Amino acid sequence: MENFTFFTTVSVEYARSLSPVTLAFVGDAVYSLYVREKLVLSTDYKTGTLQKLTSSSVSAHGQSGLLEKLLPLFTEEETEIYKRGRNAKKATKSKNASVAEYNRSTGFEAVLGYLYLTGQYGRIDYLLDVKL
């Protein structure tokens, strides 16, 4: 990508044109970083414990559980992005979650990827602060 800088934002139209699985790819990294940063700044655990705590939150099972709290808070637009991600055809399958959990977690990640790419960082904080 020409003229790329870290924290590059894109237009809503461009973000909506991306595959929901691509949005989920970005959203997975956003959520992982959010959880890691929150743990590092709020605890003094060693890295092994931090990794275990992160893994349980960032898993498809953990994300699916969080999603139950977040769905009622989603805007119409976020709900539409979530449904696109949940229903998208995926190239991989989860090893440790049911198909339904994996599909829901992909939808959740798609929403985070969309919000991140469009620069809606405050909205990400608001949604993720519900649980973490």
Backbone as a chain_set.jsonl record, in Angstrom:
{"seq": "MENFTFFTTVSVEYARSLSPVTLAFVGDAVYSLYVREKLVLSTDYKTGTLQKLTSSSVSAHGQSGLLEKLLPLFTEEETEIYKRGRNAKKATKSKNASVAEYNRSTGFEAVLGYLYLTGQYGRIDYLLDVKL", "coords": {"N": [[0.846, -1.174, 0.0], [0.684, 2.078, -0.938], [1.889, 5.078, 0.582], [1.44, 4.265, 3.22], [0.94, 4.474, 6.695], [1.325, 3.74, 10.142], [-1.666, 3.173, 11.956], [-3.31, 4.012, 9.924], [-6.273, 5.288, 8.575], [-9.303, 4.449, 6.891], [-11.913, 5.206, 4.526], [-15.411, 4.879, 5.324], [-16.822, 3.759, 3.225], [-14.793, 2.416, 1.819], [-13.947, 0.565, 3.79], [-16.306, -0.909, 4.086], [-16.328, -2.148, 1.652], [-14.475, -4.123, 1.852], [-13.773, -7.596, 2.267], [-15.643, -9.438, 4.695], [-14.18, -11.334, 6.076], [-11.619, -10.386, 5.795], [-11.853, -8.019, 7.264], [-12.25, -9.246, 9.744], [-9.765, -10.442, 10.078], [-8.138, -8.233, 10.625], [-9.52, -7.319, 12.873], [-9.126, -9.415, 14.71], [-6.438, -9.07, 15.441], [-6.622, -6.529, 16.585], [-8.296, -7.012, 18.815], [-6.73, -8.857, 20.246], [-4.45, -7.29, 20.856], [-5.688, -5.3, 22.407], [-6.613, -6.787, 24.658], [-4.161, -7.793, 25.626], [-2.749, -5.406, 26.206], [-4.43, -4.276, 28.167], [-4.22, -6.219, 30.213], [-1.446, -6.14, 30.79], [-1.141, -3.53, 31.715], [-2.721, -3.521, 33.959], [-2.047, -5.517, 35.717], [0.549, -7.418, 37.405], [1.509, -9.77, 36.435], [3.531, -12.571, 35.394], [4.895, -13.326, 32.119], [4.033, -15.873, 31.183], [1.636, -16.37, 32.577], [0.211, -14.159, 31.675], [-0.027, -14.85, 28.982], [-1.677, -17.144, 29.115], [-4.041, -16.043, 30.193], [-4.664, -14.215, 28.181], [-5.08, -15.947, 26.004], [-7.439, -17.3, 26.75], [-9.339, -15.273, 26.631], [-9.131, -14.332, 24.008], [-9.844, -16.415, 22.446], [-12.078, -18.21, 20.219], [-14.238, -19.226, 21.625], [-14.217, -17.612, 23.968], [-14.607, -15.067, 22.805], [-17.101, -15.405, 21.653], [-18.699, -15.631, 23.908], [-18.4, -13.048, 25.033], [-19.568, -11.592, 23.028], [-22.312, -11.988, 23.395], [-22.955, -10.121, 25.347], [-22.409, -7.806, 23.998], [-23.905, -7.614, 21.606], [-26.547, -6.396, 21.968], [-25.735, -3.765, 22.164], [-24.722, -2.993, 19.763], [-24.72, -0.851, 16.925], [-26.965, -0.278, 14.143], [-25.426, -0.432, 11.819], [-23.096, -1.748, 12.762], [-24.233, -4.177, 13.491], [-24.97, -5.14, 10.998], [-22.433, -5.472, 9.807], [-21.413, -7.372, 11.586], [-23.172, -9.557, 11.037], [-22.496, -10.058, 8.37], [-19.846, -10.934, 8.724], [-20.225, -13.15, 10.427], [-21.681, -14.855, 8.761], [-20.008, -15.289, 6.628], [-18.079, -17.198, 4.289], [-15.49, -19.215, 5.379], [-12.015, -19.923, 5.203], [-10.731, -21.499, 7.014], [-11.109, -23.627, 9.938], [-12.123, -23.681, 13.372], [-10.15, -25.155, 15.931], [-10.766, -25.541, 18.563], [-13.36, -24.77, 19.175], [-16.935, -24.63, 18.739], [-18.686, -24.742, 15.579], [-20.638, -22.753, 15.472], [-19.756, -20.984, 17.515], [-17.314, -20.216, 16.411], [-18.159, -18.94, 14.064], [-19.636, -16.797, 15.165], [-17.568, -15.497, 16.536], [-15.996, -14.676, 14.403], [-17.69, -12.803, 13.234], [-17.767, -10.901, 15.319], [-15.045, -10.13, 15.355], [-14.925, -9.002, 12.795], [-16.458, -6.69, 13.13], [-14.822, -5.292, 14.96], [-12.538, -4.973, 13.344], [-13.562, -3.355, 11.312], [-14.322, -1.043, 12.783], [-11.821, -0.279, 13.737], [-10.308, 0.174, 11.357], [-11.717, 2.315, 10.318], [-11.145, 4.264, 12.072], [-12.52, 4.504, 14.496], [-11.827, 4.485, 17.324], [-12.614, 5.192, 19.931], [-15.137, 4.064, 20.046], [-14.494, 1.362, 19.959], [-13.153, 1.143, 22.437], [-15.342, 1.743, 24.128], [-17.125, -0.425, 23.614], [-15.532, -2.694, 24.266], [-14.911, -2.219, 26.891], [-17.082, -3.05, 28.249], [-16.833, -5.63, 29.181], [-14.129, -6.146, 29.852]], "CA": [[0.0, 0.0, 0.0], [1.442, 3.31, -1.038], [1.584, 6.077, 1.617], [0.974, 3.614, 4.443], [1.491, 4.809, 8.004], [0.649, 3.015, 11.214], [-2.947, 3.79, 12.307], [-3.978, 4.554, 8.741], [-7.718, 5.068, 8.558], [-9.9, 4.401, 5.556], [-13.298, 5.672, 4.506], [-16.446, 3.896, 5.623], [-17.124, 3.072, 1.961], [-13.707, 1.467, 1.535], [-14.008, -0.514, 4.785], [-17.472, -1.745, 3.772], [-16.053, -2.908, 0.434], [-13.567, -5.223, 2.175], [-14.372, -8.868, 2.663], [-15.807, -9.521, 6.15], [-13.099, -12.149, 6.627], [-10.483, -9.467, 5.875], [-12.113, -7.183, 8.438], [-12.021, -10.097, 10.91], [-8.311, -10.614, 10.174], [-7.656, -7.038, 11.338], [-10.177, -7.297, 14.174], [-8.471, -10.401, 15.578], [-5.234, -8.422, 15.964], [-7.069, -5.421, 17.439], [-8.768, -7.553, 20.086], [-5.589, -9.435, 20.942], [-3.649, -6.195, 21.4], [-6.481, -4.67, 23.456], [-6.575, -7.654, 25.836], [-2.782, -7.817, 26.132], [-2.423, -4.108, 26.807], [-5.224, -4.149, 29.387], [-3.624, -7.094, 31.222], [-0.105, -5.652, 31.15], [-1.252, -2.272, 32.451], [-3.538, -3.651, 35.171], [-1.55, -6.605, 36.561], [2.006, -7.584, 37.376], [1.742, -11.183, 36.163], [4.619, -12.963, 34.493], [4.414, -13.494, 30.747], [3.315, -17.145, 31.016], [0.268, -16.151, 33.055], [-0.405, -13.214, 30.734], [-0.369, -15.592, 27.77], [-2.842, -17.995, 29.404], [-5.212, -15.175, 30.336], [-4.963, -13.681, 26.851], [-5.607, -17.032, 25.174], [-8.829, -17.624, 27.087], [-10.196, -14.168, 26.165], [-9.02, -14.122, 22.568], [-10.336, -17.616, 21.76], [-13.42, -18.13, 19.621], [-15.187, -19.475, 22.716], [-14.25, -16.399, 24.789], [-15.193, -13.977, 22.028], [-18.526, -15.706, 21.487], [-19.328, -15.279, 25.177], [-18.409, -11.585, 25.125], [-20.501, -11.098, 22.018], [-23.669, -11.99, 23.947], [-23.121, -8.853, 26.061], [-22.223, -6.675, 23.091], [-24.907, -7.55, 20.528], [-27.584, -5.375, 22.178], [-25.133, -2.433, 22.097], [-24.305, -2.705, 18.393], [-25.537, 0.004, 16.075], [-27.476, -0.981, 12.97], [-24.293, -0.671, 10.929], [-22.263, -2.78, 13.375], [-24.982, -5.435, 13.395], [-24.867, -5.59, 9.596], [-21.047, -5.957, 9.639], [-21.354, -8.614, 12.363], [-23.864, -10.624, 10.31], [-21.673, -10.396, 7.198], [-18.707, -11.728, 9.209], [-20.723, -14.427, 10.951], [-22.17, -15.695, 7.672], [-19.001, -15.403, 5.561], [-17.391, -18.47, 4.074], [-14.147, -19.119, 5.941], [-11.081, -20.91, 4.664], [-10.248, -22.342, 8.106], [-12.063, -24.001, 10.976], [-11.561, -23.617, 14.72], [-9.8, -26.447, 16.509], [-11.232, -25.644, 19.947], [-14.669, -24.143, 19.355], [-17.97, -25.137, 17.845], [-18.852, -23.97, 14.344], [-21.425, -21.557, 15.818], [-18.867, -20.061, 18.244], [-16.324, -19.7, 15.459], [-18.851, -17.999, 13.189], [-19.929, -15.589, 15.948], [-16.32, -14.779, 16.814], [-15.584, -14.021, 13.151], [-18.531, -11.609, 13.128], [-17.258, -9.969, 16.324], [-13.762, -9.612, 14.857], [-15.206, -8.152, 11.631], [-16.882, -5.397, 13.665], [-13.631, -4.611, 15.488], [-11.698, -4.581, 12.211], [-14.238, -2.233, 10.663], [-14.196, 0.141, 13.64], [-10.412, 0.118, 13.776], [-9.881, 0.739, 10.07], [-12.39, 3.598, 10.089], [-10.669, 5.207, 13.087], [-13.495, 4.65, 15.579], [-11.146, 3.9, 18.485], [-13.45, 5.41, 21.111], [-16.221, 3.081, 20.001], [-13.877, 0.089, 20.361], [-12.989, 1.229, 23.893], [-16.655, 1.664, 24.761], [-17.649, -1.788, 23.515], [-14.705, -3.681, 24.968], [-14.92, -1.915, 28.322], [-18.254, -3.698, 28.815], [-16.432, -6.866, 29.855], [-12.744, -6.207, 30.345]], "C": [[0.889, 1.233, 0.0], [0.96, 4.286, 0.033], [1.015, 5.459, 2.888], [1.69, 4.197, 5.65], [0.699, 4.012, 9.032], [-0.57, 3.818, 11.641], [-3.583, 4.501, 11.111], [-5.467, 4.28, 8.848], [-8.199, 5.116, 7.108], [-11.336, 4.907, 5.655], [-14.239, 4.519, 4.859], [-16.752, 3.086, 4.366], [-16.055, 2.031, 1.638], [-13.768, 0.28, 2.5], [-15.171, -1.461, 4.489], [-17.241, -2.59, 2.514], [-15.117, -4.097, 0.689], [-14.354, -6.475, 2.541], [-14.545, -8.883, 4.182], [-14.719, -10.37, 6.804], [-11.82, -11.313, 6.727], [-10.654, -8.525, 7.062], [-11.841, -7.976, 9.719], [-10.534, -10.337, 11.14], [-7.709, -9.443, 10.958], [-8.232, -7.022, 12.752], [-9.585, -8.274, 15.172], [-7.237, -9.778, 16.224], [-5.593, -7.282, 16.918], [-7.481, -5.958, 18.808], [-7.621, -8.141, 20.901], [-4.729, -8.34, 21.586], [-4.39, -5.512, 22.545], [-6.39, -5.487, 24.755], [-5.183, -7.659, 26.444], [-2.422, -6.518, 26.838], [-3.159, -3.931, 28.132], [-4.618, -4.992, 30.513], [-2.277, -6.557, 31.709], [-0.203, -4.404, 32.029], [-2.052, -2.392, 33.748], [-3.071, -4.775, 36.109], [-0.029, -6.58, 36.562], [2.369, -9.058, 37.18], [2.953, -11.385, 35.268], [4.033, -13.3, 33.122], [3.664, -14.805, 30.524], [1.864, -17.022, 31.444], [-0.47, -15.201, 32.127], [-0.856, -13.932, 29.473], [-1.6, -16.46, 27.981], [-4.117, -17.168, 29.508], [-5.642, -14.599, 28.985], [-5.623, -14.744, 25.985], [-7.066, -17.338, 25.479], [-9.784, -16.526, 26.616], [-10.255, -14.08, 24.655], [-9.507, -15.337, 21.779], [-11.72, -17.381, 21.166], [-14.479, -18.322, 20.699], [-15.34, -18.225, 23.586], [-14.91, -15.236, 24.077], [-16.695, -14.181, 21.852], [-19.291, -15.346, 22.757], [-19.439, -13.772, 25.356], [-19.449, -11.0, 24.184], [-21.933, -11.033, 22.547], [-23.96, -10.684, 24.687], [-23.112, -7.663, 25.106], [-23.32, -6.526, 22.045], [-25.995, -6.492, 20.766], [-27.047, -3.934, 22.055], [-24.73, -2.028, 20.684], [-25.285, -1.743, 17.715], [-26.067, -0.852, 14.928], [-26.328, -1.367, 12.032], [-23.387, -1.775, 11.468], [-22.941, -4.144, 13.313], [-24.884, -6.004, 11.986], [-23.464, -6.14, 9.316], [-20.881, -7.29, 10.364], [-21.983, -9.773, 11.583], [-23.096, -11.038, 9.061], [-20.498, -11.283, 7.606], [-19.127, -13.101, 9.688], [-21.077, -15.385, 9.819], [-21.152, -15.933, 6.561], [-18.418, -16.808, 5.492], [-15.948, -18.307, 4.533], [-13.267, -20.239, 5.405], [-10.606, -21.894, 5.736], [-11.376, -22.665, 9.07], [-11.356, -23.932, 12.327], [-11.271, -25.021, 15.226], [-10.472, -26.65, 17.861], [-12.584, -24.998, 20.205], [-15.671, -24.778, 18.4], [-18.035, -24.247, 16.601], [-19.6, -22.672, 14.652], [-20.56, -20.526, 16.55], [-17.864, -19.42, 17.294], [-16.958, -18.672, 14.527], [-19.162, -16.692, 13.919], [-18.656, -14.794, 16.22], [-15.8, -14.077, 15.557], [-16.4, -12.748, 12.932], [-18.073, -10.52, 14.085], [-15.964, -9.315, 15.849], [-13.966, -8.693, 13.654], [-15.634, -6.759, 12.091], [-15.674, -4.625, 14.189], [-12.716, -4.14, 14.369], [-12.263, -3.372, 11.494], [-14.064, -0.957, 11.481], [-12.757, 0.646, 13.669], [-9.995, 0.804, 12.476], [-10.529, 2.081, 9.774], [-12.071, 4.613, 11.192], [-11.606, 5.427, 14.257], [-12.981, 4.004, 16.874], [-11.951, 4.062, 19.771], [-14.584, 4.408, 21.195], [-15.695, 1.706, 20.404], [-13.707, 0.072, 21.871], [-14.313, 1.054, 24.614], [-17.167, 0.223, 24.758], [-16.839, -2.768, 24.342], [-14.647, -3.432, 26.462], [-16.108, -2.561, 29.021], [-17.829, -4.915, 29.643], [-15.072, -6.76, 30.523], [-12.437, -5.228, 31.439]], "O": [[1.75, 1.387, 0.866], [-0.227, 4.323, 0.358], [0.19, 6.078, 3.559], [2.906, 4.389, 5.627], [-0.459, 3.658, 8.805], [-0.504, 5.047, 11.683], [-4.309, 5.48, 11.28], [-5.876, 3.167, 9.176], [-7.583, 5.734, 6.24], [-11.893, 5.017, 6.747], [-13.897, 3.346, 4.708], [-16.922, 1.868, 4.434], [-16.366, 0.91, 1.235], [-13.655, -0.872, 2.08], [-15.034, -2.677, 4.627], [-17.882, -3.625, 2.333], [-14.984, -4.976, -0.162], [-15.467, -6.397, 3.062], [-13.673, -8.386, 4.895], [-14.376, -10.147, 7.965], [-11.023, -11.512, 7.644], [-9.695, -8.265, 7.788], [-11.268, -7.444, 10.67], [-10.094, -10.425, 12.287], [-6.875, -9.641, 11.842], [-7.517, -6.745, 13.715], [-9.547, -7.984, 16.368], [-7.017, -9.941, 17.424], [-4.937, -7.097, 17.943], [-7.068, -5.426, 19.839], [-7.553, -7.941, 22.114], [-4.329, -8.467, 22.743], [-3.775, -5.177, 23.558], [-6.12, -4.934, 25.821], [-5.043, -7.541, 27.661], [-1.861, -6.53, 27.933], [-2.568, -3.482, 29.114], [-4.515, -4.524, 31.647], [-2.013, -6.53, 32.91], [0.567, -4.246, 32.976], [-2.06, -1.46, 34.553], [-3.645, -4.959, 37.182], [0.597, -5.823, 35.82], [3.387, -9.535, 37.683], [3.345, -10.507, 34.5], [2.831, -13.53, 32.985], [2.725, -14.83, 29.729], [0.965, -17.51, 30.759], [-1.645, -15.411, 31.824], [-1.938, -13.661, 28.952], [-2.477, -16.508, 27.118], [-5.155, -17.552, 28.97], [-6.833, -14.507, 28.688], [-6.614, -14.471, 25.308], [-7.847, -17.606, 24.567], [-10.92, -16.818, 26.241], [-11.306, -13.787, 24.084], [-9.572, -15.28, 20.551], [-12.437, -16.465, 21.568], [-15.508, -17.647, 20.684], [-16.458, -17.822, 23.906], [-15.689, -14.499, 24.68], [-17.465, -13.222, 21.899], [-20.4, -14.817, 22.69], [-20.48, -13.278, 25.789], [-20.124, -10.025, 24.515], [-22.685, -10.127, 22.19], [-25.09, -10.195, 24.658], [-23.735, -6.636, 25.377], [-23.63, -5.406, 21.64], [-26.333, -5.756, 19.838], [-27.824, -2.998, 21.864], [-24.432, -0.861, 20.43], [-26.498, -1.817, 17.907], [-25.668, -2.004, 14.764], [-26.274, -2.487, 11.522], [-22.956, -2.646, 10.712], [-22.275, -5.158, 13.104], [-24.731, -7.212, 11.807], [-23.328, -7.169, 8.654], [-20.283, -8.224, 9.829], [-21.39, -10.847, 11.482], [-23.044, -12.221, 8.724], [-20.186, -12.261, 6.927], [-18.469, -14.099, 9.395], [-20.806, -16.582, 9.905], [-21.417, -16.708, 5.642], [-18.287, -17.503, 6.5], [-15.264, -17.37, 4.124], [-13.727, -21.359, 5.186], [-10.136, -22.986, 5.417], [-12.449, -22.063, 9.027], [-10.14, -24.102, 12.411], [-12.037, -25.954, 14.986], [-10.723, -27.784, 18.269], [-12.916, -24.71, 21.354], [-15.301, -25.379, 17.391], [-17.5, -23.139, 16.588], [-19.235, -21.611, 14.147], [-20.622, -19.335, 16.246], [-17.601, -18.22, 17.372], [-16.351, -17.641, 14.236], [-18.975, -15.608, 13.366], [-18.658, -13.565, 16.145], [-15.223, -12.993, 15.65], [-15.862, -11.732, 12.493], [-17.998, -9.35, 13.71], [-15.806, -8.097, 15.932], [-13.248, -7.703, 13.51], [-15.218, -5.759, 11.507], [-15.518, -3.44, 13.897], [-12.175, -3.036, 14.431], [-11.521, -2.467, 11.112], [-13.702, 0.088, 10.94], [-12.51, 1.852, 13.631], [-9.402, 1.883, 12.496], [-9.956, 2.901, 9.056], [-12.66, 5.693, 11.236], [-11.498, 6.44, 14.947], [-13.61, 3.107, 17.435], [-11.966, 3.161, 20.61], [-14.948, 3.956, 22.28], [-16.376, 0.965, 21.114], [-14.074, -0.906, 22.524], [-14.404, 0.309, 25.59], [-17.595, -0.285, 25.794], [-17.412, -3.594, 25.052], [-14.359, -4.352, 27.227], [-16.146, -2.617, 30.25], [-18.413, -5.188, 30.692], [-14.889, -7.238, 31.643], [-11.309, -5.186, 31.932]]}, "num_chains": 1, "name": "protein.A"}
